[in-house]
Amino acid sequence: MKKLRFGLQARFVLAVAVMLAVVLALLLLLLHRQKVMQQEVAELGRDAMHGMVEQSLRRHGQATVAQLSDALTNPLYYFDLDMVGRVVRSAQKEPDVSYVLVYDPEGRIIHDGSDEIAVYGQAMTDPLAYEAIAAREQHIQWSPQIVDVSAPILVGNQRIGGVRVGYSIASIRAYENQAVSAARKRLEELNAKHLFWVLLLLLALVGTCVAIIGYVQRTLVRPIRQLADAAHAIEVGDYNSERMVSERQDEVGELVRAFSSMSDSIARHDRDVRRMAYTDSLTGLTNRLAFRESLDHRLMMLRGAGRQLALLFADIDDFKRVNDTLGHEAGDEVLQQFANRIRDAVEAMGGDDALLARFGGDEFVILIQDGDVRAAATRLSEKLVAELGRPIAVQDRQVFLGTSIGITLFPEDASGATALMKNGDIAMYQAKVAGKNCYRFYSRAMDQAVERRVRLEQELRGAWERGELSLVYQPVFRLSDSRIVGAEALLRWQHPEMGMVAPSVFIDVAEQSGLIETIGPRVLRAACAAAARWSMESEPLDQLFVSVNVSPRQLRSGDLPEVVAECLRETGLASSRLHLELTETAVISDEAHASALLATLHRSGVKVWLDDFGTGFSGLSHLRRVPVDGVKIDRSFIADMLRDPDDLALTTAIIAMAHSLGITVVAEGVEKEGQFNILRERGCDLAQGYWLGYPVTATEFAQLIA
């Protein structure tokens, strides 16, 4: 049979019942005694009512002074002393009034109610005079003998004097003393009469409370206090405190044992949560949250110490192409390899206090603070640019990326964490603008560069309408007979103040701001119109084409076929003479969408060329799925073709691969005769570049083909 357990709840109920019984008995006794004392308390209450006399005197004095102030305004203003005297003497007839004084703003007595006014012009020197004169409204002062009530006499906002009324309180004090003496005597008699009972009740209550407190303390409070101390230790992160053990077989014992188990579980979960909260799950590096907390702490320690700190913001160049072409799993693998290379470089060159974190995406941040941080940041950046520029093997392919690094220093560039991080981001962006795979230190001029970019966007709006944007045309030659077969339309911006703005600058601004969606159709229409004019000036068999670059944003908008059809209809240009150039990364970033649009264009007769071919990790599978008519080999391969066997081999492979699919091959960036000859030997179809012809206006191009 299970043993009956007298638990904590039963003990507490019993203790409360005992306490309630005792309190109930005490209340009954007190109620009985209260009946006896009611008559005596009533007597004392009536005596206490006499204290209201003073309050009555206060109200009476305020009312009297207010009336006097009003009554004396005109007489005092016109200095009618007779009238002032009559008003004062009338007030002096009231009971308990000791004096009535009328005085000017400097406190000199004007009237005291007497016929001869012996004190006229004398300053009031009694102890209560100063506050009465200084008061700007009714003012009451008490002294052992007098209640002095004063008020200023005003004409509008101008004070022309004041009035004081003094009431004698000697009789009131005497009455109060008598009442207090009587009450004290009665209370002493009551205290003596009930002292025995009060003491007896207090002793009983104290004894009962002590017994209950002792019992609750031993059985409940002490264990709970121990649990509270243990909980506080857990709260501050101390999981190594002594484990609580209890042999009790009641609810407290169960609570102690459950709390100990919970403490162990919380300690385990805390370690897991801290690891997840402060660690990047993919790379195992410190994450953004932990890095920011560490940066704030270090900045606080460094302020005023005369020491420096450097932040390096490293962003992988063109990382989006990896996700778009090889998939996100390959992107994660690239991030892990990058993280390992950065970690090795930081451990070797960053110093003992260096901290590396992944901020998310393809951005890493490094903190160094040992020695000469500028020199250390320079060495580490050079190391990172070299290490991260090496190819990465992913899915049996070599990927070439690189990194752009922005560096900012504390306290030179900023004193706060937020400003430092913003400056580092700006410097990193400037490294990308400078050509990527390099590093840049933050400078104040970079803020100006950001401002210039904003201004550039503002100036670009409306540039076409103002006639600042224009098209030039670079000839495209057929390598087999060196004849011009077409031209690529290139957009130029001649700003009235900034001069010629580089296309790489303003095209990027137009793309990011969305202005390209307005400028692009206008460029397309102008190029089609120029090509239509050429057809009228050339032989029928030499119908020249025009190629126009289409931005990824235009491709994503979905209305490109409609825009092209409208331009062809308005200009009368044959669709076969329009070639659209799209970057390889733009096409394969959303292959299904791009394939549908390009198929529509292909059916209309418009040619589609893939620009910058070879830079986006393309392969034969992409060319088979996306309907393109031609590929343009990126100028980076053409530039090194004469001295780099790998680039020559890759160019040759691209030509062969494209011809096997019936695709035209165009080489861009031909700047040397040797490049032209090799391309012709390898069977390349078309070429363009400065060695063949510079970009010219539409009129100059028409003269060129004539």
ZAMARGU-4260 file (C-alpha; in steps of 0.2 Angstrom, whole numbers, plus 5000, padded with zeros to 4 digits):
<rodrens>
0) 5000/5000/5000 | 5007/5017/4995 | 5012/5027/5010 | 5001/5043/5013 | 5012/5058/5010
5) 5008/5074/5020 | 5013/5086/5006 | 5018/5104/5006 | 5000/5109/5000 | 4992/5101/5016
10) 5005/5109/5027 | 5002/5126/5020 | 4983/5124/5021 | 4984/5118/5039 | 4996/5133/5044
15) 4984/5145/5035 | 4969/5138/5044 | 4978/5140/5061 | 4983/5158/5057 | 4965/5162/5051
20) 4957/5155/5067 | 4969/5165/5078 | 4966/5181/5068 | 4947/5178/5069 | 4948/5176/5088
25) 4958/5192/5089 | 4946/5201/5078 | 4931/5196/5088 | 4940/5202/5104 | 4944/5218/5096
30) 4926/5221/5090 | 4920/5219/5107 | 4933/5231/5114 | 4928/5243/5100 | 4910/5245/5106
35) 4917/5250/5123 | 4928/5263/5115 | 4916/5271/5103 | 4909/5283/5115 | 4926/5289/5120
40) 4932/5291/5102 | 4916/5301/5099 | 4921/5313/5113 | 4938/5315/5106 | 4931/5318/5088
45) 4921/5332/5094 | 4936/5340/5103 | 4945/5338/5086 | 4932/5348/5077 | 4938/5364/5086
50) 4953/5363/5075 | 4942/5369/5061 | 4942/5386/5069 | 4958/5390/5062 | 4953/5385/5044
55) 4938/5396/5046 | 4948/5410/5052 | 4959/5408/5036 | 4945/5408/5024 | 4937/5423/5033
60) 4953/5433/5033 | 4955/5429/5014 | 4938/5435/5010 | 4940/5451/5021 | 4956/5456/5013
65) 4949/5452/4995 | 4935/5464/4999 | 4947/5477/5006 | 4958/5476/4991 | 4943/5479/4980
70) 4936/5493/4991 | 4953/5502/4992 | 4958/5502/4974 | 4949/5519/4969 | 4952/5528/4985
75) 4971/5523/4985 | 4972/5527/4966 | 4965/5545/4969 | 4974/5546/4986 | 4958/5549/4995
80) 4964/5546/5013 | 4947/5550/5021 | 4939/5536/5011 | 4954/5525/5015 | 4952/5528/5033
85) 4933/5525/5033 | 4936/5508/5024 | 4950/5503/5036 | 4940/5508/5052 | 4925/5498/5046
90) 4936/5483/5044 | 4944/5486/5062 | 4927/5484/5070 | 4926/5465/5065 | 4930/5453/5080
95) 4948/5447/5083 | 4955/5460/5071 | 4971/5467/5079 | 4976/5479/5065 | 4972/5485/5047
100) 4987/5493/5037 | 4987/5501/5020 | 5004/5503/5012 | 5012/5509/4996 | 5022/5498/4984
105) 5038/5502/4994 | 5030/5496/5011 | 5027/5513/5019 | 5011/5515/5029 | 4998/5525/5021
110) 4984/5523/5034 | 4981/5513/5050 | 4963/5518/5053 | 4968/5531/5066 | 4962/5549/5064
115) 4979/5557/5065 | 4989/5543/5056 | 5004/5545/5067 | 5014/5532/5057 | 5010/5539/5040
120) 5025/5537/5028 | 5034/5525/5040 | 5041/5508/5034 | 5033/5493/5041 | 5047/5484/5051
125) 5038/5470/5059 | 5044/5452/5055 | 5029/5449/5044 | 5031/5464/5033 | 5044/5459/5021
130) 5034/5444/5014 | 5018/5454/5014 | 5026/5468/5003 | 5034/5456/4991 | 5019/5445/4988
135) 5011/5447/4971 | 4994/5439/4977 | 4985/5435/4993 | 4997/5429/5006 | 4994/5422/5024
140) 5008/5422/5038 | 5006/5414/5055 | 5015/5420/5070 | 5012/5414/5088 | 5001/5429/5091
145) 4995/5435/5074 | 4988/5428/5058 | 4993/5441/5045 | 4983/5441/5029 | 4989/5453/5015
150) 4985/5456/4997 | 4991/5468/4984 | 4980/5482/4977 | 4981/5483/4958 | 4975/5494/4945
155) 4976/5484/4929 | 4993/5475/4930 | 5000/5490/4940 | 5003/5488/4959 | 4998/5504/4968
160) 5000/5497/4986 | 4993/5484/4997 | 4983/5480/5013 | 4986/5469/5028 | 4974/5463/5041
165) 4980/5455/5057 | 4970/5443/5068 | 4974/5439/5086 | 4975/5420/5089 | 4978/5421/5107
170) 4960/5415/5112 | 4961/5402/5098 | 4977/5395/5105 | 4970/5395/5123 | 4955/5385/5117
175) 4966/5373/5107 | 4977/5370/5122 | 4963/5367/5133 | 4955/5354/5121 | 4972/5346/5118
180) 4975/5344/5137 | 4957/5336/5139 | 4960/5324/5124 | 4977/5319/5131 | 4970/5316/5148
185) 4956/5305/5141 | 4969/5296/5129 | 4980/5292/5144 | 4965/5285/5154 | 4960/5274/5139
190) 4978/5268/5136 | 4980/5263/5154 | 4963/5255/5153 | 4966/5245/5138 | 4985/5242/5139
195) 4983/5225/5147 | 4972/5219/5133 | 4983/5226/5119 | 4998/5218/5126 | 4990/5201/5128
200) 4983/5202/5110 | 5000/5207/5103 | 5009/5193/5112 | 4997/5181/5105 | 4998/5187/5088
205) 5017/5188/5088 | 5018/5171/5095 | 5007/5164/5081 | 5016/5173/5067 | 5033/5168/5073
210) 5028/5150/5073 | 5020/5151/5056 | 5035/5161/5049 | 5047/5148/5056 | 5038/5133/5049
215) 5036/5141/5032 | 5054/5147/5032 | 5060/5129/5035 | 5049/5120/5024 | 5046/5132/5009
220) 5055/5149/5009 | 5073/5141/5011 | 5071/5129/4997 | 5063/5142/4986 | 5077/5154/4990
225) 5090/5141/4985 | 5080/5139/4969 | 5080/5158/4966 | 5099/5159/4968 | 5102/5145/4956
230) 5090/5153/4944 | 5099/5169/4945 | 5116/5160/4942 | 5108/5153/4926 | 5102/5170/4921
235) 5119/5177/4921 | 5126/5162/4912 | 5134/5153/4926 | 5130/5135/4923 | 5144/5128/4934
240) 5136/5131/4951 | 5133/5117/4963 | 5119/5105/4958 | 5104/5106/4970 | 5100/5089/4978
245) 5084/5085/4989 | 5079/5069/4997 | 5062/5076/5002 | 5047/5066/4995 | 5035/5081/4994
250) 5032/5094/4980 | 5047/5104/4985 | 5058/5089/4983 | 5051/5086/4966 | 5053/5104/4961
255) 5071/5104/4966 | 5075/5088/4956 | 5065/5095/4941 | 5075/5112/4942 | 5091/5103/4942
260) 5087/5093/4927 | 5080/5109/4919 | 5097/5118/4923 | 5107/5104/4914 | 5095/5106/4899
265) 5096/5125/4898 | 5115/5124/4899 | 5115/5112/4884 | 5103/5123/4874 | 5112/5139/4878
270) 5128/5132/4871 | 5118/5127/4855 | 5109/5143/4854 | 5125/5154/4856 | 5133/5143/4843
275) 5118/5146/4831 | 5116/5165/4835 | 5134/5170/4834 | 5140/5158/4820 | 5137/5157/4802
280) 5129/5140/4798 | 5138/5138/4781 | 5156/5143/4784 | 5157/5142/4803 | 5163/5159/4804
285) 5157/5173/4816 | 5141/5180/4810 | 5135/5198/4808 | 5127/5199/4825 | 5142/5193/4835
290) 5154/5204/4824 | 5144/5219/4828 | 5144/5216/4847 | 5163/5213/4846 | 5166/5229/4836
295) 5156/5239/4848 | 5165/5232/4863 | 5182/5235/4855 | 5178/5253/4850 | 5173/5257/4868
300) 5190/5250/4874 | 5200/5259/4861 | 5192/5276/4863 | 5205/5288/4871 | 5219/5274/4871
305) 5227/5281/4855 | 5226/5265/4846 | 5219/5261/4829 | 5208/5248/4821 | 5205/5243/4803
310) 5190/5235/4795 | 5191/5226/4778 | 5175/5223/4768 | 5178/5209/4756 | 5165/5205/4742
315) 5166/5191/4730 | 5166/5198/4712 | 5152/5191/4700 | 5147/5178/4713 | 5129/5179/4706
320) 5135/5171/4690 | 5140/5155/4700 | 5122/5153/4707 | 5114/5158/4691 | 5125/5145/4680
325) 5130/5131/4692 | 5116/5132/4705 | 5115/5137/4724 | 5124/5121/4730 | 5139/5126/4719
330) 5138/5144/4726 | 5138/5137/4744 | 5153/5127/4740 | 5162/5142/4733 | 5158/5152/4748
335) 5165/5138/4759 | 5181/5138/4749 | 5183/5157/4750 | 5180/5157/4768 | 5194/5144/4771
340) 5206/5154/4760 | 5201/5170/4769 | 5203/5161/4786 | 5220/5155/4782 | 5226/5172/4776
345) 5219/5181/4792 | 5227/5168/4804 | 5244/5170/4795 | 5244/5189/4793 | 5230/5197/4804
350) 5237/5196/4821 | 5231/5188/4837 | 5216/5200/4839 | 5210/5198/4821 | 5192/5194/4819
355) 5184/5186/4803 | 5165/5186/4800 | 5153/5183/4786 | 5140/5196/4784 | 5129/5186/4773
360) 5128/5183/4755 | 5146/5184/4747 | 5152/5198/4759 | 5166/5195/4772 | 5172/5207/4785
365) 5189/5207/4794 | 5194/5217/4810 | 5213/5219/4814 | 5220/5230/4827 | 5238/5224/4830
370) 5253/5236/4827 | 5252/5247/4812 | 5235/5243/4806 | 5236/5252/4789 | 5251/5242/4784
375) 5244/5226/4791 | 5228/5229/4781 | 5238/5233/4765 | 5248/5217/4767 | 5232/5206/4771
380) 5222/5214/4756 | 5236/5210/4744 | 5237/5193/4751 | 5218/5191/4749 | 5217/5198/4731
385) 5231/5185/4726 | 5223/5170/4735 | 5205/5173/4730 | 5210/5177/4712 | 5216/5159/4710
390) 5203/5147/4702 | 5191/5137/4712 | 5187/5120/4707 | 5168/5117/4708 | 5159/5102/4701
395) 5174/5097/4690 | 5175/5115/4683 | 5187/5129/4687 | 5179/5146/4692 | 5188/5162/4692
400) 5181/5175/4703 | 5192/5187/4713 | 5187/5199/4727 | 5185/5218/4729 | 5190/5224/4746
405) 5186/5241/4755 | 5196/5246/4770 | 5192/5259/4783 | 5202/5264/4799 | 5197/5269/4816
410) 5198/5283/4822 | 5204/5292/4806 | 5188/5288/4796 | 5175/5287/4809 | 5173/5284/4828
415) 5157/5274/4828 | 5153/5256/4822 | 5139/5261/4810 | 5149/5275/4801 | 5164/5263/4800
420) 5154/5249/4792 | 5146/5262/4780 | 5163/5268/4775 | 5170/5251/4773 | 5155/5247/4761
425) 5158/5263/4751 | 5177/5259/4749 | 5172/5241/4744 | 5160/5248/4731 | 5174/5259/4724
430) 5186/5244/4722 | 5172/5236/4711 | 5171/5252/4701 | 5190/5253/4699 | 5189/5236/4690
435) 5186/5223/4704 | 5199/5211/4711 | 5208/5225/4720 | 5207/5235/4737 | 5204/5253/4741
440) 5206/5263/4757 | 5191/5274/4762 | 5193/5292/4759 | 5182/5307/4761 | 5182/5309/4742
445) 5173/5292/4741 | 5158/5301/4749 | 5159/5313/4735 | 5159/5299/4723 | 5143/5292/4730
450) 5136/5310/4729 | 5142/5311/4711 | 5133/5295/4707 | 5117/5302/4714 | 5120/5318/4704
455) 5124/5307/4688 | 5107/5298/4690 | 5098/5315/4691 | 5107/5322/4676 | 5104/5307/4666
460) 5085/5309/4668 | 5080/5320/4653 | 5098/5319/4645 | 5090/5311/4629 | 5077/5325/4627
465) 5091/5338/4630 | 5101/5330/4615 | 5116/5325/4626 | 5114/5307/4622 | 5119/5301/4605
470) 5124/5285/4595 | 5140/5281/4587 | 5143/5265/4576 | 5158/5254/4576 | 5160/5244/4560
475) 5159/5225/4560 | 5170/5217/4547 | 5169/5200/4538 | 5186/5191/4540 | 5185/5181/4524
480) 5185/5197/4513 | 5188/5211/4526 | 5172/5220/4520 | 5160/5230/4532 | 5144/5220/4534
485) 5137/5230/4549 | 5140/5240/4564 | 5137/5240/4583 | 5127/5255/4590 | 5135/5262/4605
490) 5128/5275/4616 | 5138/5291/4621 | 5134/5305/4633 | 5141/5322/4631 | 5137/5332/4647
495) 5138/5351/4645 | 5148/5352/4661 | 5156/5335/4665 | 5161/5332/4647 | 5161/5315/4639
500) 5154/5302/4652 | 5161/5285/4651 | 5148/5272/4645 | 5153/5260/4659 | 5148/5273/4671
505) 5132/5280/4665 | 5125/5263/4658 | 5128/5255/4675 | 5118/5270/4683 | 5104/5268/4670
510) 5103/5250/4673 | 5102/5251/4692 | 5090/5266/4693 | 5078/5259/4679 | 5081/5273/4667
515) 5088/5260/4655 | 5069/5255/4652 | 5066/5272/4645 | 5083/5275/4636 | 5084/5257/4628
520) 5069/5259/4617 | 5075/5276/4611 | 5092/5269/4607 | 5084/5254/4597 | 5073/5266/4587
525) 5087/5278/4583 | 5098/5263/4577 | 5085/5256/4567 | 5082/5272/4558 | 5100/5274/4554
530) 5101/5257/4547 | 5086/5260/4536 | 5095/5275/4529 | 5110/5265/4525 | 5100/5253/4515
535) 5095/5266/4503 | 5114/5271/4500 | 5121/5253/4498 | 5119/5239/4485 | 5105/5227/4488
540) 5116/5213/4490 | 5126/5222/4504 | 5112/5226/4516 | 5121/5231/4532 | 5115/5226/4549
545) 5115/5235/4565 | 5117/5227/4582 | 5110/5235/4598 | 5114/5230/4616 | 5099/5225/4626
550) 5101/5227/4645 | 5096/5213/4657 | 5083/5224/4664 | 5075/5226/4647 | 5075/5207/4645
555) 5067/5204/4662 | 5053/5217/4658 | 5045/5204/4646 | 5039/5217/4632 | 5055/5217/4622
560) 5047/5208/4607 | 5033/5221/4606 | 5046/5235/4607 | 5057/5228/4594 | 5042/5225/4582
565) 5036/5243/4585 | 5053/5250/4581 | 5054/5240/4565 | 5037/5245/4559 | 5040/5264/4562
570) 5058/5264/4554 | 5054/5252/4539 | 5070/5242/4543 | 5070/5223/4538 | 5070/5212/4554
575) 5084/5202/4547 | 5095/5217/4548 | 5093/5220/4567 | 5104/5211/4578 | 5101/5211/4597
580) 5116/5209/4609 | 5112/5201/4626 | 5125/5197/4639 | 5127/5179/4643 | 5124/5181/4661
585) 5107/5190/4658 | 5101/5176/4647 | 5106/5161/4658 | 5101/5170/4674 | 5083/5165/4670
590) 5085/5153/4655 | 5066/5148/4653 | 5060/5166/4652 | 5075/5171/4641 | 5072/5156/4629
595) 5053/5161/4627 | 5057/5179/4623 | 5072/5175/4611 | 5061/5162/4602 | 5048/5175/4599
600) 5061/5187/4592 | 5069/5173/4582 | 5053/5169/4573 | 5051/5187/4568 | 5067/5187/4559
605) 5078/5197/4571 | 5095/5190/4575 | 5101/5187/4593 | 5119/5188/4598 | 5126/5182/4614
610) 5138/5196/4620 | 5154/5194/4632 | 5153/5175/4628 | 5165/5165/4639 | 5164/5175/4655
615) 5148/5167/4662 | 5153/5149/4663 | 5143/5145/4648 | 5143/5128/4640 | 5136/5119/4625
620) 5120/5114/4635 | 5115/5133/4636 | 5118/5136/4618 | 5107/5121/4613 | 5093/5127/4625
625) 5093/5146/4621 | 5090/5151/4602 | 5104/5162/4598 | 5111/5166/4580 | 5128/5172/4585
630) 5141/5173/4600 | 5153/5188/4603 | 5170/5181/4610 | 5174/5192/4625 | 5188/5205/4622
635) 5198/5198/4637 | 5201/5182/4628 | 5206/5191/4612 | 5218/5203/4621 | 5229/5189/4628
640) 5227/5177/4613 | 5244/5181/4606 | 5253/5178/4622 | 5242/5166/4632 | 5240/5148/4624
645) 5225/5145/4635 | 5216/5160/4628 | 5220/5154/4611 | 5214/5137/4614 | 5198/5143/4622
650) 5195/5155/4608 | 5198/5141/4595 | 5186/5129/4605 | 5172/5143/4605 | 5173/5145/4587
655) 5172/5126/4584 | 5158/5124/4596 | 5148/5138/4589 | 5150/5132/4571 | 5145/5115/4575
660) 5128/5122/4580 | 5127/5133/4565 | 5130/5149/4576 | 5140/5164/4569 | 5156/5169/4579
665) 5160/5188/4581 | 5177/5193/4589 | 5177/5210/4598 | 5192/5220/4604 | 5203/5217/4589
670) 5217/5229/4591 | 5232/5221/4582 | 5235/5214/4565 | 5241/5197/4573 | 5224/5195/4582
675) 5215/5198/4565 | 5226/5185/4556 | 5224/5171/4569 | 5205/5174/4570 | 5204/5172/4551
680) 5215/5157/4552 | 5204/5149/4565 | 5188/5152/4555 | 5180/5166/4565 | 5166/5174/4555
685) 5166/5193/4560 | 5177/5205/4570 | 5177/5222/4576 | 5189/5233/4586 | 5200/5248/4585
690) 5212/5241/4573 | 5198/5238/4561 | 5188/5254/4564 | 5184/5267/4578 | 5166/5271/4582
695) 5159/5285/4571 | 5143/5295/4569 | 5129/5289/4558 | 5134/5301/4545 | 5152/5296/4545
700) 5147/5278/4544 | 5137/5281/4529 | 5152/5290/4521 | 5163/5275/4526 | 5152/5262/4517
705) 5149/5274/4502
</rodrens>
